[in-house]
Amino acid sequence: MTTDQFLWVLARVTGLASYASLAMALLTGIALRTAVLDWLGSNRILRSLHEYTTVLWIPLGAVHVGALLLDHTARIGLIDVALPFLTPYGTLAIGLGTLSVDLLFVVTITALMKRWLQPGWWRWLHRLAYVAFAFVFLHAILGGTDFSDPAVSAVTWGAAAGLIALTGARAIWGRLPV
């Protein structure tokens, strides 16, 4: 296995793991507000899982980006990591990935600063996680190369479907009875 092949595999694995972690963070976060998943355990357990997976995407995403920066085949530069839609190929897919990381950093940083922000501002900024996840989903669909694998497709589409269902339930019914 060449170095570029290893980096390609590393980028794919950490990208998928980061996606799964982010999906779990959003699913548990909305579950805390809808009571749909209260049967899984106490809110303390759900909140702990939410907080853990919220932080877990960061190192996974960093390794994903780092592997792509080191992979000569990917042709991604440092500027592409911060500013979206500048790559010479896969401009839309990679740009959406960059934009999602930018938004997720805003969400993560403001979550750490929650007690210093007004509740309305914090909620508005925290809801950017849904937009960021939509961008990550599109990034995966448009730029991912592993969707012929049924397990990868199941995780990707299943997480998106779960988020759509829970978000719809929250938007329509508010806090649901258990």
C-alpha positions in Angstrom: 0.0 0.0 0.0 1.4 3.4 -1.0 1.3 6.4 1.3 -1.4 8.1 -0.8 -3.5 4.9 -0.7 -3.2 4.8 3.1 -4.1 8.5 3.3 -7.1 8.0 1.0 -8.4 5.1 3.3 -7.7 7.2 6.4 -9.6 10.2 5.0 -12.6 8.0 4.1 -12.7 6.2 7.5 -12.3 9.3 9.5 -14.8 11.2 7.3 -17.4 8.5 7.8 -16.7 8.3 11.5 -16.9 12.1 11.9 -20.2 12.0 10.0 -21.6 9.3 12.3 -20.4 11.2 15.4 -22.0 14.4 14.2 -25.2 12.6 13.3 -25.3 11.0 16.8 -24.7 14.5 18.4 -27.6 15.9 16.5 -29.9 12.9 17.1 -29.2 13.0 20.9 -29.5 16.8 21.0 -32.9 16.8 19.4 -33.9 13.8 21.5 -33.2 15.7 24.6 -35.8 18.3 23.5 -38.5 16.0 22.1 -38.4 13.1 24.7 -38.7 10.7 21.8 -35.7 8.7 22.9 -36.2 9.0 26.7 -36.7 5.2 26.8 -32.9 4.8 26.1 -32.0 6.0 29.5 -32.0 9.0 31.7 -31.5 12.5 30.2 -28.1 12.5 32.0 -27.0 9.6 29.8 -28.4 11.1 26.7 -26.9 14.5 27.5 -23.5 12.8 28.2 -23.7 11.0 24.8 -24.6 14.3 23.1 -21.7 16.1 24.7 -19.2 13.3 23.9 -20.2 13.0 20.3 -20.3 16.7 19.9 -16.6 16.9 20.8 -15.7 13.6 19.1 -16.3 14.9 15.6 -13.5 17.4 16.0 -10.5 15.0 16.1 -12.1 12.8 13.5 -12.7 15.7 11.2 -9.2 17.0 11.8 -7.7 13.7 10.8 -10.0 13.6 7.8 -8.8 17.0 6.6 -5.2 16.3 7.6 -5.1 13.1 5.5 -6.6 15.0 2.5 -4.0 17.7 2.9 -1.2 15.2 2.9 -2.7 13.1 0.1 -1.1 14.3 -3.2 -4.0 12.8 -5.2 -6.6 14.9 -3.4 -4.9 18.2 -4.3 -6.4 20.1 -1.4 -4.5 23.1 0.0 -4.6 24.9 3.3 -6.7 27.7 1.8 -9.3 25.1 0.8 -9.7 24.0 4.4 -10.8 27.5 5.5 -12.4 29.1 2.4 -15.1 27.1 0.6 -15.5 26.6 -3.2 -11.9 27.3 -4.2 -10.6 23.8 -5.1 -10.0 23.1 -8.8 -12.0 19.9 -8.8 -15.0 18.8 -6.8 -15.6 22.4 -6.0 -19.2 22.0 -4.8 -18.6 18.9 -2.7 -15.4 20.0 -1.1 -16.7 23.6 -0.6 -19.8 22.2 1.2 -17.4 20.2 3.5 -15.4 23.3 4.2 -18.5 25.4 4.9 -19.9 22.7 7.2 -16.6 22.7 9.2 -16.7 26.5 9.5 -20.3 26.4 10.8 -19.6 23.5 13.2 -16.7 25.4 14.7 -19.1 28.3 15.3 -21.6 26.0 16.9 -18.9 24.3 19.0 -17.3 27.5 20.2 -20.6 29.1 21.1 -21.7 25.9 22.9 -18.6 26.3 25.1 -19.5 30.0 25.7 -23.2 29.3 26.4 -23.3 30.9 29.8 -21.9 34.2 28.5 -24.4 34.4 25.6 -28.0 35.5 25.6 -30.2 32.4 25.4 -31.9 33.6 22.2 -28.5 34.1 20.5 -27.2 30.8 21.7 -30.2 28.9 20.4 -30.0 30.5 17.0 -26.3 29.8 16.7 -26.8 26.3 18.0 -29.4 25.5 15.4 -26.7 26.2 12.7 -25.7 22.6 13.5 -28.7 21.5 11.3 -27.5 23.6 8.4 -23.9 22.3 8.9 -25.2 18.7 9.0 -27.1 19.3 5.7 -23.9 20.5 4.2 -21.9 17.5 5.5 -24.6 15.2 4.1 -24.4 16.8 0.7 -20.6 16.8 0.9 -20.7 13.0 1.6 -23.2 12.3 -1.2 -21.5 14.5 -3.8 -17.9 13.8 -2.9 -18.0 10.4 -1.3 -16.7 7.3 -3.1 -17.9 4.6 -0.8 -21.7 4.6 -1.4 -21.6 1.3 -3.3 -21.1 -0.2 0.1 -24.5 -1.0 1.7 -23.2 -0.3 5.2 -21.9 3.2 4.3 -25.2 4.0 2.5 -27.2 2.7 5.4 -25.3 4.9 7.9 -25.5 8.0 5.7 -29.1 7.8 4.7 -30.3 6.4 8.0 -28.8 9.2 10.0 -30.3 11.8 7.7 -33.7 10.1 7.8 -33.6 9.9 11.6 -32.7 13.6 11.8 -35.5 14.6 9.4 -38.0 12.5 11.4 -37.0 13.9 14.8 -36.7 17.5 13.4 -40.2 17.2 11.8 -41.6 15.8 15.1 -40.1 18.6 17.0 -41.3 21.3 14.5 -44.8 19.9 14.4 -45.5 18.7 17.9 -42.9 20.4 20.1 -41.9 18.4 23.1 -43.6 15.0 22.6 -45.0 12.8 25.3 -43.0 9.7 26.1 
